[in-house]
Amino acid sequence: MAPQTPTPEAPTRIVVKLDDLLYQRRMTMTELAERIDLTLANLSILKTGKAKAIRFSTLEAICRELDCQPGDVLGYRTEG
């Protein structure tokens, strides 16, 4: 059976952990958005888990500025 794609009724199992990283680095969303050349609105969409995709270049920029690995930014929730 093929895996189901998330729908509005079934949220994704991918977890974005930007809040924790920003808190640990004492950095604001605005500061990160400016450093990675992304609008605050788009960064907010990513942070809240509402993004449908993320470019590797954006993920790379986030990791560069927060001095972290992609797995520190994104996680996978096994329970529904």
C-alpha positions in Angstrom: 0.0 0.0 0.0 1.4 3.4 -1.0 2.0 6.0 1.7 -0.7 8.6 2.0 0.1 12.2 1.3 -0.9 14.7 3.9 -4.2 16.5 3.4 -5.7 19.4 5.2 -7.4 16.9 7.5 -4.2 14.8 8.0 -1.3 17.1 9.0 2.2 16.1 8.0 4.4 14.1 10.3 7.4 16.4 9.6 8.2 18.6 12.5 10.0 22.0 12.1 12.1 22.8 15.2 13.1 26.4 14.4 11.6 27.7 17.7 14.0 25.7 19.8 17.0 26.5 17.6 16.3 30.3 17.6 15.8 30.3 21.4 19.1 28.4 21.9 21.0 30.8 19.5 19.2 33.9 21.0 18.2 34.9 17.6 14.9 36.4 16.4 12.8 35.3 13.4 13.4 38.7 11.9 17.2 38.4 12.3 17.2 34.9 10.7 15.0 36.0 7.8 17.3 38.9 7.1 20.4 36.7 7.3 19.1 34.1 4.9 17.3 36.5 2.6 13.9 35.1 3.1 10.7 37.1 3.9 9.5 36.9 7.4 6.2 35.7 6.2 7.8 32.7 4.4 10.0 31.9 7.4 6.9 32.0 9.6 5.1 29.5 7.2 8.1 27.2 7.5 8.3 27.6 11.3 4.6 26.8 11.9 4.8 23.6 9.8 2.5 25.0 7.1 5.1 24.8 4.3 4.6 22.1 1.7 8.3 22.1 0.7 11.7 23.6 1.5 14.4 24.3 -1.0 17.8 22.8 -0.1 19.3 26.2 -0.6 17.0 27.6 2.2 17.7 24.7 4.5 21.5 25.1 3.8 21.2 28.9 4.7 19.3 28.1 7.9 21.9 25.5 8.9 24.8 27.9 8.1 23.3 30.8 10.2 22.2 28.6 13.1 25.3 26.4 13.0 23.3 23.2 12.9 22.5 20.2 10.8 19.4 19.6 8.7 18.2 17.0 11.3 18.3 19.8 14.0 15.8 21.8 11.9 13.5 19.0 10.8 12.2 15.9 12.5 9.8 13.1 11.9 6.9 12.3 14.2 6.1 8.6 14.1 2.7 8.8 15.8 -0.3 10.5 14.1 
